[in-house]
């Protein structure tokens, strides 16, 4: 995950989900992984932005296609680390 924090009056969070074509040649595989990552983020979205604008980029770096549960665990861990960092 890559992030950028801006101290603005806007308290919004923008999210980018990326799966590199280098690792997954088929668009079907990339789209499946992006769908799983977006869903895991949507369900586990508990960020406390505290009147800050956040830009997040989740980049899939594994070489294999993980199932939803494993992706969800990773997204939860990243969200928890980010919450600890920004608070």
C-alpha positions as CSV (number, residue, x, y, z in Angstrom):
1,X,0.0,0.0,0.0
2,X,1.2,3.5,-0.8
3,X,-0.5,6.5,0.8
4,X,-0.5,10.3,0.8
5,X,-1.9,12.4,3.7
6,X,-3.0,16.0,3.1
7,X,-4.1,18.3,5.8
8,X,-7.1,19.9,4.2
9,X,-10.5,20.8,5.3
10,X,-11.8,18.0,3.0
11,X,-12.1,14.8,4.9
12,X,-12.3,12.4,2.0
13,X,-10.5,9.2,1.2
14,X,-9.6,8.2,-2.4
15,X,-8.6,4.7,-3.2
16,X,-6.7,3.2,-6.2
17,X,-6.6,-0.6,-6.7
18,X,-3.9,-1.9,-9.1
19,X,-3.0,-5.3,-10.4
20,X,0.1,-5.3,-12.7
21,X,-0.3,-6.7,-16.2
22,X,3.3,-8.0,-15.9
23,X,2.2,-10.7,-13.4
24,X,-1.3,-11.5,-14.8
25,X,-1.6,-11.4,-18.5
26,X,-5.3,-12.2,-18.7
27,X,-7.7,-9.3,-18.0
28,X,-10.1,-11.7,-16.4
29,X,-7.6,-12.5,-13.7
30,X,-6.7,-8.9,-13.1
31,X,-10.3,-7.9,-12.9
32,X,-11.1,-10.7,-10.4
33,X,-8.3,-9.6,-8.1
34,X,-9.3,-6.0,-8.3
35,X,-12.9,-6.9,-7.5
36,X,-11.8,-8.9,-4.5
37,X,-9.5,-6.1,-3.2
38,X,-12.3,-3.4,-3.6
39,X,-14.8,-5.6,-1.8
40,X,-12.4,-6.3,1.0
41,X,-11.7,-2.6,1.4
42,X,-15.4,-1.7,1.2
43,X,-16.4,-4.1,3.9
44,X,-13.4,-3.3,6.2
45,X,-13.3,0.4,5.7
46,X,-12.7,1.8,9.2
47,X,-10.2,4.6,8.5
48,X,-10.2,7.6,10.9
49,X,-9.0,10.4,8.6
50,X,-9.4,13.1,11.3
51,X,-10.2,16.0,8.8
52,X,-7.4,14.9,6.5
53,X,-7.5,14.0,2.9
54,X,-6.1,10.5,2.2
55,X,-5.0,9.0,-1.1
56,X,-4.5,5.3,-0.9
57,X,-3.1,2.9,-3.5
58,X,-3.4,-0.8,-3.0
59,X,-1.0,-2.7,-5.3
60,X,-1.3,-6.4,-5.7
61,X,2.3,-7.8,-5.5
62,X,1.7,-11.6,-5.2
63,X,2.5,-13.9,-8.2
64,X,-0.5,-16.2,-7.4
65,X,-4.2,-15.5,-7.4
66,X,-5.2,-15.5,-3.7
67,X,-8.7,-16.3,-2.6
68,X,-10.9,-13.6,-1.0
69,X,-10.2,-14.5,2.6
70,X,-6.5,-14.0,2.3
71,X,-6.9,-10.7,0.5
72,X,-9.3,-9.6,3.2
73,X,-6.8,-10.4,6.0
74,X,-4.1,-8.4,4.2
75,X,-6.4,-5.4,3.7
76,X,-7.5,-5.5,7.4
77,X,-3.8,-5.6,8.5
78,X,-2.9,-2.6,6.2
79,X,-5.9,-0.6,7.4
80,X,-5.0,-1.2,11.0
81,X,-1.4,-0.2,10.4
82,X,-2.5,3.0,8.6
83,X,-4.9,3.9,11.4
84,X,-2.1,3.6,14.0
85,X,0.2,5.7,11.8
86,X,-2.2,8.6,11.2
87,X,-3.6,8.8,14.7
